[in-house]
């Protein structure tokens, strides 16, 4: 049961590391399957031998232990120009991999983050220290990414190369930094400029997986090709940007079909073209959800999967009711009854149809930030509902016991449920409990109302407020993390064909079932390309035009010596017309700017120390000068005495 055991449930084994090796291995496997289909894992290999990667990870662990030896204020580690994570520490971290294995350092830092997070659960008495060391891993990783000057090396070797470590004597499934940062929710790494540049390239389809080596990402060869026909390639539908646009268009069309179906109710129960398309779309979405569940396992389940499942269940129930109605005669009352019931199920699903649009609008920052807040609030609600269920069941049993003790029959069950639900919705009804096992029923209902309305609901409000403040403080990083996760869910294996629902029904019933089992792989892929070109031709005609214009911009950027995704901003348009070095403005700015690497007090102390040293040298020089003057005076006296003695001796002679 996902790590839950009777020993832990009974409190016999409270050590979080029990079963850790199994859970850790499962964590790597599950997160790996969540991003790519599991049947490609065997073909992926680590770019560097796992033993070497593990050695680098252990070196970095020792470095973090020495640099963060005790509990510190987190600001000392995270602030710019930190005195803890200094440039020497960053340099030492880079040297942990040496010249040959330096590309895996960021990956190993994320591995260490995972280790420190686990150790914080194992050793609760030092949890703050271990969590701080996990933060230090993120800070160092971000600095390494930010200070890397070669973007090609950064994206292809550091961020997108897959690496493994040794666990239980076996290498883990290879993974890259982009995937691992998303899985670990490493906001600092995700928010770094180099990481976001890589995500942007993946989103646009400028970086694609190599068809011959799935573990390697390569540049899209035609991104600078200004030919219109060169971009009429059905493989471009694998780009997350185009998949997202297609899903949005189909979702809006799905909503339009639902609106038309509800505004044109067929009283006789026949299924017209609009309703038929609506049900076909629903079947396609259901097949897609089942396919994801089969490929990625239960780890892919989330709030939106549950949300969509409820919607599809209501629409499927409506379709089943319609089939039952059609099985009866035209004038049969049963037909009218089940037709009405079918439209009732379809009508109550309207809020879900409209709410479903938010799933495909999260690429916009406004909707994305709100969805992050909603996601965190739903997680926080689990605490409230867990307490509510326990309290609700306890009071329900008490009310049923009072009812049964009064007349030996539980006749007021529905009344009790309704009264407790009203109290939960902040509209309690006390009048019904005046004669309900007086006075115990009324007292018990007062207690239930107080616990629910005063205690639990205030706990829920506090949880929501805390969740909103946490997300609001990191709104930008949370949105970037959500966008990175969305991008990675679109990244598919190179031989997987992109058939977005409901077009997946064509893949299932017109391609896979009739041809895949007997046709050669090369022929089957060619057939899929033809079908995809036909299905996506309207979108390809539009996307090819925009990619042609983008190719022209890329060539212009390269002609100026800039990067492919560079954009000329307003402040850059006239920057080449001025020479700040020649007119001396740069020197003025250099003398006016503050020294952010050192505190003002430290600067003043260093200045005072320098002045003291100068004063010391002056005093030493003056002392030597005075001593020299004294030495010269003594020498002249002795010389005069010698002359006098010589004169006296010569006179005596």
C-alpha positions as CSV (number, residue, x, y, z in Angstrom):
1,X,0.0,0.0,0.0
2,X,2.6,2.5,-1.1
3,X,4.9,2.1,1.9
4,X,2.2,1.6,4.6
5,X,2.7,-1.4,6.8
6,X,1.0,-2.8,9.9
7,X,4.3,-2.3,11.8
8,X,4.2,1.4,11.1
9,X,0.4,1.6,11.6
10,X,0.7,0.1,15.1
11,X,3.7,2.2,16.0
12,X,6.2,-0.7,16.2
13,X,8.5,0.7,13.7
14,X,8.7,4.5,13.6
15,X,12.0,4.7,11.7
16,X,11.3,6.4,8.3
17,X,14.2,4.5,6.7
18,X,12.4,1.2,7.0
19,X,11.8,0.1,3.5
20,X,13.7,3.2,2.3
21,X,15.7,1.3,-0.3
22,X,12.6,-0.1,-1.8
23,X,10.8,3.3,-1.7
24,X,13.8,5.1,-3.1
25,X,14.0,2.7,-6.0
26,X,10.3,3.0,-6.5
27,X,10.6,6.8,-6.4
28,X,13.2,6.8,-9.2
29,X,11.2,4.2,-11.3
30,X,7.8,5.9,-10.8
31,X,9.1,9.4,-11.5
32,X,10.8,8.0,-14.6
33,X,7.7,6.4,-15.9
34,X,5.7,9.5,-15.3
35,X,7.6,11.4,-17.9
36,X,8.2,8.8,-20.6
37,X,6.6,5.5,-21.5
38,X,8.1,2.6,-19.4
39,X,8.8,0.4,-22.3
40,X,11.7,2.6,-23.4
41,X,13.6,2.4,-20.1
42,X,15.7,-0.6,-21.2
43,X,17.1,1.3,-24.1
44,X,18.3,4.3,-22.0
45,X,21.8,4.3,-20.6
46,X,23.7,6.7,-18.3
47,X,25.9,9.1,-20.2
48,X,28.6,8.6,-17.5
49,X,29.2,5.2,-15.7
50,X,26.9,5.0,-12.6
51,X,29.9,4.3,-10.3
52,X,31.5,7.6,-11.3
53,X,28.3,9.5,-10.8
54,X,27.9,8.0,-7.4
55,X,31.4,9.0,-6.5
56,X,30.7,12.6,-7.5
57,X,27.5,12.6,-5.5
58,X,29.4,11.4,-2.4
59,X,32.1,14.0,-2.9
60,X,29.5,16.7,-3.0
61,X,27.8,15.4,0.1
62,X,31.1,15.7,2.0
63,X,31.5,19.3,0.6
64,X,28.0,20.2,1.9
65,X,28.7,18.7,5.3
66,X,31.8,20.8,5.7
67,X,30.3,24.0,4.3
68,X,27.2,23.8,6.4
69,X,28.5,22.2,9.6
70,X,25.7,23.5,11.9
71,X,22.3,25.1,11.9
72,X,22.4,28.6,10.5
73,X,20.0,31.3,9.5
74,X,18.7,30.2,6.1
75,X,19.3,33.8,4.8
76,X,23.0,33.3,5.2
77,X,22.8,30.4,2.7
78,X,20.3,31.7,0.2
79,X,21.1,35.4,0.0
80,X,23.3,36.8,-2.9
81,X,27.0,37.0,-2.2
82,X,26.6,34.5,0.7
83,X,29.4,34.1,3.2
84,X,28.6,30.3,3.4
85,X,28.1,29.4,-0.3
86,X,31.0,31.4,-1.6
87,X,32.7,31.4,-5.0
88,X,35.3,29.0,-3.6
89,X,32.5,26.5,-2.7
90,X,31.0,26.8,-6.2
91,X,34.4,26.2,-7.7
92,X,35.0,23.2,-5.4
93,X,31.6,21.8,-6.4
94,X,32.5,22.1,-10.1
95,X,35.8,20.3,-9.5
96,X,34.0,17.4,-7.8
97,X,33.4,15.8,-11.2
98,X,36.8,16.7,-12.6
99,X,37.3,17.4,-16.3
100,X,35.7,14.2,-17.5
101,X,32.6,14.0,-15.3
102,X,31.8,17.7,-14.6
103,X,28.6,17.6,-16.5
104,X,26.9,15.4,-13.9
105,X,27.6,17.8,-10.9
106,X,24.2,19.5,-11.1
107,X,22.4,16.1,-11.3
108,X,24.4,14.9,-8.3
109,X,23.5,18.0,-6.3
110,X,19.8,17.1,-6.9
111,X,20.6,13.5,-5.7
112,X,22.1,15.0,-2.6
113,X,19.0,17.2,-2.1
114,X,16.9,14.0,-2.1
115,X,19.3,12.4,0.4
116,X,19.2,15.4,2.8
117,X,15.4,15.5,2.6
118,X,15.2,11.9,3.5
119,X,17.7,12.3,6.4
120,X,15.6,15.2,7.7
121,X,12.8,12.6,8.2
122,X,15.0,10.0,9.7
123,X,16.8,12.4,12.1
124,X,14.1,14.7,13.3
125,X,16.3,16.2,15.9
126,X,18.5,17.6,13.1
127,X,15.8,18.2,10.6
128,X,16.5,21.9,10.3
129,X,20.1,21.3,9.6
130,X,19.4,18.6,6.9
131,X,16.8,20.8,5.3
132,X,19.2,23.7,5.2
133,X,21.8,21.4,3.5
134,X,19.2,20.4,1.0
135,X,18.6,24.2,0.3
136,X,22.4,24.6,-0.1
137,X,22.4,21.9,-2.8
138,X,19.8,23.9,-4.7
139,X,21.7,27.2,-4.2
140,X,25.0,25.6,-5.5
141,X,23.2,24.0,-8.5
142,X,21.5,27.3,-9.4
143,X,24.9,29.1,-9.3
144,X,26.5,26.5,-11.5
145,X,23.7,26.8,-14.1
146,X,23.7,30.6,-13.9
147,X,27.5,30.9,-14.3
148,X,27.9,28.5,-17.2
149,X,28.9,30.5,-20.3
150,X,28.4,27.7,-22.9
151,X,24.6,27.3,-23.5
152,X,25.1,24.3,-25.8
153,X,27.1,22.4,-23.2
154,X,24.6,23.5,-20.5
155,X,21.5,22.2,-22.2
156,X,22.9,19.1,-23.9
157,X,25.3,17.8,-21.3
158,X,24.3,19.3,-18.0
159,X,20.5,19.5,-18.2
160,X,19.4,16.9,-20.7
161,X,22.0,14.1,-20.5
162,X,20.7,11.2,-18.4
163,X,22.7,9.8,-15.5
164,X,22.3,7.0,-13.0
165,X,23.6,6.2,-9.6
166,X,24.2,2.9,-7.8
167,X,21.4,1.8,-5.4
168,X,21.6,-1.7,-3.9
169,X,24.4,-2.6,-6.3
170,X,22.3,-1.8,-9.4
171,X,22.1,1.4,-11.4
172,X,18.9,3.4,-11.2
173,X,17.0,4.2,-14.4
174,X,18.7,7.1,-16.1
175,X,17.2,10.6,-15.6
176,X,18.2,14.1,-16.4
177,X,18.3,17.3,-14.4
178,X,15.2,18.7,-16.1
179,X,13.1,15.8,-15.0
180,X,14.7,15.4,-11.6
181,X,14.2,19.1,-10.7
182,X,10.5,18.8,-11.6
183,X,10.1,15.6,-9.5
184,X,11.9,17.1,-6.5
185,X,10.1,20.5,-6.9
186,X,13.5,22.2,-6.8
187,X,12.2,25.8,-7.3
188,X,15.6,27.5,-7.3
189,X,16.9,25.2,-10.0
190,X,13.7,25.5,-12.0
191,X,13.8,29.3,-11.7
192,X,17.4,29.6,-13.0
193,X,17.8,31.3,-16.4
194,X,19.6,28.3,-18.0
195,X,16.9,25.9,-16.9
196,X,14.1,28.1,-18.3
197,X,16.0,28.6,-21.5
198,X,16.1,24.8,-21.9
199,X,12.4,24.4,-21.1
200,X,11.6,27.2,-23.6
201,X,13.5,25.3,-26.3
202,X,11.7,22.0,-25.4
203,X,8.4,23.8,-25.4
204,X,9.0,25.3,-28.9
205,X,10.3,22.0,-30.2
206,X,13.8,23.3,-30.9
207,X,15.2,20.5,-28.8
208,X,13.9,17.0,-29.7
209,X,14.8,13.5,-28.8
210,X,17.1,11.7,-31.1
211,X,15.2,8.9,-32.9
212,X,18.3,6.6,-32.8
213,X,19.2,7.4,-29.2
214,X,16.3,8.2,-26.9
215,X,18.6,9.3,-24.1
216,X,20.0,12.2,-26.2
217,X,18.3,15.4,-27.2
218,X,19.3,17.1,-30.4
219,X,18.6,20.4,-32.0
220,X,15.8,20.7,-34.5
221,X,17.7,20.8,-37.8
222,X,15.2,23.0,-39.7
223,X,14.6,25.7,-37.1
224,X,16.6,28.2,-39.2
225,X,15.2,26.9,-42.5
226,X,13.2,29.7,-44.2
227,X,11.5,27.4,-46.6
228,X,7.7,27.0,-46.0
229,X,7.6,23.4,-47.1
230,X,10.4,22.3,-44.8
231,X,8.1,22.9,-41.8
232,X,5.1,21.0,-43.2
233,X,6.3,18.0,-41.2
234,X,3.8,16.0,-39.1
235,X,6.6,15.2,-36.6
236,X,6.4,18.9,-35.5
237,X,3.2,17.9,-33.7
238,X,5.4,16.4,-31.1
239,X,6.4,19.9,-30.0
240,X,4.7,20.6,-26.7
241,X,3.6,24.0,-27.9
242,X,1.6,22.6,-30.8
243,X,0.1,19.8,-28.7
244,X,-1.1,22.3,-26.2
245,X,-2.7,24.5,-28.9
246,X,-4.4,21.5,-30.4
247,X,-5.7,20.3,-27.0
248,X,-7.1,23.8,-26.3
249,X,-8.9,23.9,-29.7
250,X,-10.4,20.5,-29.1
251,X,-11.4,21.5,-25.6
252,X,-13.2,24.6,-26.8
253,X,-14.9,22.5,-29.5
254,X,-15.9,19.9,-26.9
255,X,-17.5,22.7,-24.8
256,X,-19.3,24.1,-27.9
257,X,-20.7,20.6,-28.6
258,X,-21.9,20.3,-25.1
259,X,-23.6,23.7,-25.2
260,X,-25.3,22.9,-28.5
261,X,-26.5,19.5,-27.2
262,X,-28.0,21.1,-24.1
263,X,-29.7,23.8,-26.1
264,X,-31.3,21.3,-28.5
265,X,-33.0,18.7,-26.3
266,X,-34.5,15.9,-28.3
267,X,-37.7,15.0,-26.6
268,X,-38.1,11.8,-28.5
269,X,-34.7,10.6,-27.3
270,X,-32.9,10.2,-30.6
271,X,-29.1,10.9,-30.7
272,X,-28.4,13.6,-33.3
273,X,-25.1,14.5,-34.9
274,X,-24.1,17.0,-32.2
275,X,-24.7,14.6,-29.3
276,X,-23.0,11.8,-31.3
277,X,-19.9,13.9,-31.6
278,X,-20.1,14.8,-27.9
279,X,-20.1,11.2,-27.0
280,X,-17.3,10.3,-29.4
281,X,-15.1,13.0,-27.9
282,X,-15.9,11.6,-24.4
283,X,-14.9,8.1,-25.5
284,X,-11.7,9.4,-27.0
285,X,-10.8,11.2,-23.7
286,X,-11.6,8.1,-21.7
287,X,-9.3,6.0,-23.9
288,X,-6.5,8.6,-23.5
289,X,-6.9,8.6,-19.7
290,X,-6.7,4.8,-19.6
291,X,-3.7,4.8,-21.9
292,X,-1.9,7.2,-19.6
293,X,-2.7,5.1,-16.6
294,X,-1.5,1.9,-18.3
295,X,1.8,3.5,-19.5
296,X,2.7,5.6,-16.4
297,X,0.9,3.7,-13.6
298,X,-0.9,5.2,-10.6
299,X,1.8,7.9,-10.1
300,X,0.2,9.9,-12.9
301,X,-3.1,10.2,-11.0
302,X,-3.7,13.8,-9.8
303,X,-6.5,16.2,-9.0
304,X,-7.2,16.8,-12.7
305,X,-7.4,13.1,-13.5
306,X,-10.0,12.8,-10.7
307,X,-11.8,15.9,-12.0
308,X,-11.9,14.6,-15.6
309,X,-12.9,11.1,-14.4
310,X,-16.0,12.5,-12.7
311,X,-16.9,14.5,-15.8
312,X,-16.5,11.5,-18.1
313,X,-18.4,9.2,-15.7
314,X,-21.4,11.6,-15.8
315,X,-21.4,11.8,-19.6
316,X,-21.0,8.1,-19.9
317,X,-23.9,7.6,-17.5
318,X,-25.9,10.0,-19.7
319,X,-25.1,7.9,-22.8
320,X,-26.1,4.7,-21.0
321,X,-29.4,6.2,-20.0
322,X,-29.9,7.2,-23.6
323,X,-29.3,3.7,-24.8
324,X,-31.8,2.3,-22.3
325,X,-34.3,4.9,-23.6
326,X,-33.7,4.0,-27.2
327,X,-34.4,0.3,-26.4
328,X,-38.0,1.2,-25.5
329,X,-40.8,2.2,-27.9
330,X,-41.4,5.8,-29.1
331,X,-44.6,6.2,-27.1
332,X,-43.4,4.2,-24.1
333,X,-43.2,6.2,-20.9
334,X,-39.9,4.5,-20.0
335,X,-38.3,6.1,-23.0
336,X,-39.4,9.6,-21.9
337,X,-38.3,8.8,-18.3
338,X,-34.8,7.7,-19.2
339,X,-34.3,10.4,-21.8
340,X,-35.1,13.0,-19.2
341,X,-32.7,11.2,-16.8
342,X,-30.0,11.2,-19.5
343,X,-30.3,15.0,-19.9
344,X,-30.3,15.5,-16.2
345,X,-26.9,13.8,-15.9
346,X,-25.7,15.8,-18.8
347,X,-27.0,19.1,-17.3
348,X,-25.3,18.7,-13.9
349,X,-21.9,18.2,-15.6
350,X,-21.9,21.8,-16.9
351,X,-19.7,23.2,-14.2
352,X,-17.2,20.4,-14.9
353,X,-17.2,21.2,-18.6
354,X,-16.3,24.8,-17.9
355,X,-13.9,24.1,-15.1
356,X,-12.1,21.7,-17.4
357,X,-10.9,24.6,-19.5
358,X,-8.6,25.7,-16.8
359,X,-6.5,22.6,-17.3
360,X,-5.5,23.8,-20.8
361,X,-5.2,27.5,-19.9
362,X,-2.5,27.0,-17.3
363,X,0.2,28.0,-19.8
364,X,-1.0,31.6,-19.3
365,X,0.6,33.0,-16.2
366,X,-2.6,34.3,-14.6
367,X,-4.5,31.0,-14.8
368,X,-1.3,29.1,-14.0
369,X,-0.7,30.9,-10.7
370,X,-4.4,30.5,-9.7
371,X,-4.2,26.7,-10.5
372,X,-1.1,26.4,-8.3
373,X,-2.9,28.0,-5.4
374,X,-5.9,25.8,-6.0
375,X,-3.7,22.7,-6.1
376,X,-2.0,23.5,-2.8
377,X,-5.4,24.4,-1.2
378,X,-6.8,21.0,-2.2
379,X,-3.8,19.3,-0.6
380,X,-4.3,21.3,2.6
381,X,-8.0,20.4,2.6
382,X,-7.0,16.7,3.1
383,X,-6.2,17.5,6.7
384,X,-9.6,19.2,7.2
385,X,-11.5,16.3,5.6
386,X,-9.6,13.7,7.6
387,X,-10.6,15.4,10.9
388,X,-14.1,16.0,9.6
389,X,-14.7,12.3,8.7
390,X,-13.5,11.1,12.1
391,X,-15.7,13.7,14.0
392,X,-18.7,13.2,11.7
393,X,-18.7,9.4,12.1
394,X,-18.3,9.7,15.8
395,X,-21.3,12.1,16.2
396,X,-23.3,10.1,13.7
397,X,-22.9,7.0,15.7
398,X,-23.9,8.9,18.9
399,X,-27.1,10.2,17.3
400,X,-28.1,6.8,15.9
401,X,-27.5,5.3,19.3
402,X,-29.8,7.9,20.9
403,X,-32.4,7.2,18.3
404,X,-32.1,3.5,18.7
405,X,-32.2,3.7,22.5
406,X,-35.4,5.7,22.5
407,X,-37.7,3.3,20.5
408,X,-35.4,0.4,19.5
409,X,-35.5,1.5,15.9
410,X,-33.2,3.8,13.8
411,X,-36.1,5.7,12.0
412,X,-34.5,9.2,11.9
413,X,-31.4,8.3,10.0
414,X,-32.1,10.7,7.1
415,X,-33.1,13.4,9.5
416,X,-29.8,13.1,11.3
417,X,-27.7,13.1,8.1
418,X,-29.5,16.2,6.9
419,X,-29.2,18.1,10.1
420,X,-25.5,17.3,10.4
421,X,-25.0,18.4,6.7
422,X,-26.8,21.6,7.4
423,X,-24.5,22.3,10.4
424,X,-21.5,21.7,8.1
425,X,-22.9,24.3,5.7
426,X,-23.3,26.8,8.5
427,X,-27.1,26.6,8.7
428,X,-27.8,24.4,11.7
429,X,-31.4,23.6,12.7
430,X,-31.8,23.1,16.4
431,X,-35.6,22.9,16.5
432,X,-35.7,19.3,15.3
433,X,-33.6,18.1,18.3
434,X,-36.0,19.5,21.1
435,X,-37.8,16.1,21.3
436,X,-34.8,14.0,20.2
437,X,-33.8,12.1,23.4
438,X,-34.2,15.3,25.3
439,X,-31.8,16.7,26.5
440,X,-29.0,14.6,25.2
441,X,-29.8,15.0,21.5
442,X,-29.9,18.8,21.7
443,X,-26.7,19.0,23.8
444,X,-24.9,16.6,21.4
445,X,-26.0,18.7,18.4
446,X,-24.8,21.9,20.1
447,X,-21.4,20.2,20.6
448,X,-21.2,19.0,17.0
449,X,-22.1,22.4,15.6
450,X,-19.5,24.1,17.8
451,X,-16.8,21.7,16.7
452,X,-17.6,21.9,13.1
453,X,-18.4,25.6,12.7
454,X,-16.0,27.1,15.2
455,X,-13.0,24.7,15.3
456,X,-12.8,22.8,12.0
457,X,-13.9,25.6,9.7
458,X,-11.4,28.0,11.3
459,X,-8.7,25.4,10.9
460,X,-9.6,25.1,7.2
461,X,-9.5,28.9,6.8
462,X,-6.1,29.0,8.5
463,X,-4.8,26.3,6.2
464,X,-6.1,28.1,3.1
465,X,-4.6,31.4,4.3
466,X,-1.2,29.8,5.0
467,X,-1.2,28.0,1.6
468,X,-2.1,31.2,-0.2
469,X,0.7,33.2,1.5
470,X,3.3,30.5,0.7
471,X,2.3,30.4,-2.9
472,X,2.0,34.2,-3.2
473,X,5.5,34.7,-1.9
474,X,6.9,32.2,-4.6
475,X,4.2,32.8,-7.2
476,X,6.7,33.2,-10.1
477,X,8.8,30.2,-9.2
478,X,5.7,28.1,-8.6
479,X,4.3,29.0,-12.0
480,X,7.7,28.2,-13.7
481,X,7.7,24.8,-11.9
482,X,4.2,24.1,-13.1
483,X,5.0,25.1,-16.7
484,X,8.1,22.9,-16.6
485,X,6.1,20.0,-15.4
486,X,3.5,20.6,-18.2
487,X,6.3,20.8,-20.8
488,X,7.8,17.5,-19.6
489,X,4.5,15.7,-19.8
490,X,4.4,16.5,-23.5
491,X,7.8,15.1,-24.2
492,X,7.3,11.7,-25.8
493,X,9.5,8.9,-26.9
494,X,10.6,9.4,-30.5
495,X,8.6,6.5,-32.0
496,X,5.4,7.4,-30.2
497,X,2.9,9.0,-32.6
498,X,0.9,12.0,-31.3
499,X,-2.8,11.5,-31.7
500,X,-4.6,14.0,-29.5
501,X,-8.1,12.9,-28.3
502,X,-10.4,12.3,-30.0
503,X,-8.1,11.6,-32.9
504,X,-6.7,8.7,-30.8
505,X,-9.7,6.7,-31.7
506,X,-8.5,6.8,-35.3
507,X,-5.1,5.5,-34.1
508,X,-6.8,2.7,-32.1
509,X,-9.4,1.5,-34.5
510,X,-8.0,2.5,-37.9
511,X,-4.2,2.0,-37.4
512,X,-3.2,-0.1,-34.4
513,X,-5.8,-2.8,-34.5
514,X,-5.8,-3.4,-38.3
515,X,-2.1,-2.9,-39.2
516,X,0.3,-2.7,-36.2
517,X,0.4,-6.4,-35.4
518,X,1.5,-7.5,-38.9
519,X,3.0,-4.5,-40.6
520,X,6.8,-3.8,-40.4
521,X,7.8,-1.0,-38.1
522,X,9.2,1.2,-40.9
523,X,6.0,0.8,-43.0
524,X,3.8,1.4,-40.0
525,X,5.6,4.6,-39.1
526,X,5.3,5.8,-42.7
527,X,1.6,5.1,-42.6
528,X,1.2,7.0,-39.3
529,X,3.0,10.0,-40.8
530,X,0.6,10.1,-43.7
531,X,-2.4,9.9,-41.4
532,X,-1.0,12.5,-39.1
533,X,-0.2,14.8,-42.0
534,X,-3.8,14.5,-43.2
535,X,-5.4,15.0,-39.7
536,X,-3.2,17.9,-38.7
537,X,-2.9,19.6,-42.1
538,X,-4.9,22.7,-41.1
539,X,-2.7,23.3,-38.0
540,X,0.5,22.4,-39.9
541,X,-0.4,25.0,-42.6
542,X,-0.6,27.7,-39.9
543,X,2.4,26.5,-37.8
544,X,4.6,26.3,-40.9
545,X,4.0,30.0,-41.6
546,X,5.0,31.0,-38.0
547,X,8.0,28.7,-38.0
548,X,9.2,30.2,-41.3
549,X,9.0,33.7,-39.7
550,X,10.8,32.4,-36.6
551,X,13.5,31.0,-38.9
552,X,14.1,34.4,-40.4
553,X,14.4,35.9,-36.9
554,X,16.9,33.2,-35.9
555,X,19.0,34.0,-39.0
556,X,18.9,37.7,-38.1
557,X,20.0,37.0,-34.6
558,X,22.9,34.8,-35.8
559,X,24.0,37.5,-38.2
560,X,24.3,39.9,-35.3
561,X,26.1,37.3,-33.2
562,X,23.3,36.8,-30.8
563,X,21.5,33.7,-29.6
564,X,18.7,32.1,-31.5
565,X,16.0,33.2,-29.1
566,X,17.3,36.8,-28.7
567,X,14.8,39.7,-29.0
568,X,15.7,43.3,-29.5
569,X,14.2,45.3,-26.7
570,X,13.6,49.1,-26.7
571,X,16.7,49.9,-24.6
572,X,18.8,47.9,-27.0
573,X,17.8,49.6,-30.2
574,X,20.1,52.6,-29.8
575,X,22.7,51.1,-27.5
576,X,25.3,50.8,-30.4
577,X,25.2,54.5,-31.1
578,X,26.9,55.5,-27.9
579,X,30.3,54.8,-26.5
580,X,30.2,54.9,-22.7
581,X,33.8,53.8,-22.4
582,X,35.1,56.6,-24.6
583,X,33.2,59.4,-22.9
584,X,34.3,58.3,-19.4
585,X,30.8,57.4,-18.2
586,X,31.8,53.8,-17.4
587,X,34.5,55.0,-15.1
588,X,32.1,57.3,-13.3
589,X,29.6,54.4,-12.8
590,X,32.4,52.1,-11.6
591,X,33.4,54.7,-9.0
592,X,29.8,55.3,-7.9
593,X,28.6,51.7,-7.6
594,X,28.5,49.9,-4.3
595,X,30.5,46.8,-3.4
596,X,27.8,44.2,-2.9
597,X,30.3,41.4,-2.2
598,X,31.4,42.9,1.1
599,X,29.4,44.6,3.8
600,X,29.9,48.3,4.4
601,X,31.3,47.7,7.9
602,X,33.9,45.3,6.4
603,X,34.9,47.8,3.8
604,X,35.4,50.5,6.4
605,X,37.4,48.2,8.6
606,X,39.6,47.2,5.7
607,X,40.1,50.8,4.9
608,X,41.0,51.6,8.5
609,X,43.4,48.6,8.5
610,X,45.1,49.9,5.4
611,X,45.4,53.4,6.9
612,X,46.9,51.8,10.1
613,X,49.4,49.9,8.0
614,X,50.4,53.1,6.2
615,X,50.7,54.9,9.6
616,X,52.8,52.0,10.9
617,X,55.2,52.2,7.9
618,X,55.5,56.0,8.4
619,X,56.3,55.5,12.1
620,X,58.9,52.8,11.3
621,X,60.5,55.1,8.7
622,X,60.6,58.0,11.1
623,X,62.1,55.8,13.8
624,X,64.8,54.6,11.5
625,X,65.5,58.2,10.4
626,X,65.9,59.3,14.0
627,X,68.1,56.4,14.9
628,X,70.2,57.2,11.9
629,X,70.6,60.8,13.0
630,X,71.7,59.7,16.4
631,X,74.1,57.2,15.0
632,X,75.7,60.0,12.8
633,X,76.1,62.3,15.8
634,X,78.0,59.8,17.8
635,X,80.3,59.0,14.9
636,X,81.3,62.7,14.5
637,X,82.2,63.0,18.2
638,X,84.4,60.0,18.2
639,X,86.1,61.2,15.0
640,X,86.9,64.6,16.6
641,X,88.3,62.9,19.7
642,X,90.6,60.8,17.5
643,X,92.0,64.0,15.8
644,X,92.8,65.6,19.1
645,X,94.6,62.6,20.3
646,X,96.7,62.5,17.2
647,X,97.6,66.2,17.6
648,X,98.7,65.8,21.2
649,X,100.9,62.8,20.4
650,X,102.6,64.6,17.5
651,X,103.2,67.7,19.7
652,X,104.8,65.6,22.4
653,X,107.2,64.1,20.0
